[in-house]
Amino acid sequence: MIGKLKGLVDSYGDDFVIIDVQGVGYVVHCSSRTLQNLPPVGEAAVLSIETQVREDMIRLFGFRSDAEREWFRMLQSVQGVGAKVALGILSVLDPGSLATAIATSDKASVARSPGVGPKLAQRIVSELKDRAPAFAPVDPTLIRLSGGVEAGGIPAPASDAVSALVNLGYAQAQASAAVAAALKQVGDEAEAKTLIRLGLRELAR
């Protein structure tokens, strides 16, 4: 099994790159995000590799980091998510953003990926939520805040601040992240108007 490739970029296709390793060209399928961040033809590249062996073919999938490869594997543990859909999700969300979206139940962000409808996005979030923090650093305050808004388990000012930011047009995950950052600055006893002001400042960065 191939776990890593290090060689020169030979050429690019719509969803793959050919890596020349000492004269042997390996066709490696990648997310569009990974392809966009690889160097030009003729320059050196290193990719973490996931090898999938089928009866009729062997396919290589390449990633810029081991974390991205782990997410590729984990996404496919969800029913309805194959290699193509997993790459589509990783084309839209990097590992950190994906971990945050899942940890905060941000189904809308996951559903922006090609081939992912609302029902599949819900399934991905539900099945992977408990595992997301292990694959990328997710702020515990953000997780607590996001879960608390849905369950009513956080202070009213924080909940009101998140709702106010959502009403201003920000996504639930963005609003939760901004208020979580504000709570770190001023504590749980802060008034809603203070959290809104600090949250808007975070969002403006």
Secondary structure, 3 states (H helix, E strand, C coil): CCCEEEEEEEEECCCEEEEEECCEEEEEECCHHHHHCCCCCCCEEEEEEEEEECCCCEEEEEECCHHHHHHHHHHCCCCCCCHHHHHHHHHHCCHHHHHHHHHCCCHHHHHCCCCCCHHHHHHHHHHHCCCHHHHCCCCHHHHHHHHHHHHCCCCHHHHHHHHHHHHCCCCHHHHHHHHHHHHHHHCCCCCHHHHHHHHHHHHCC
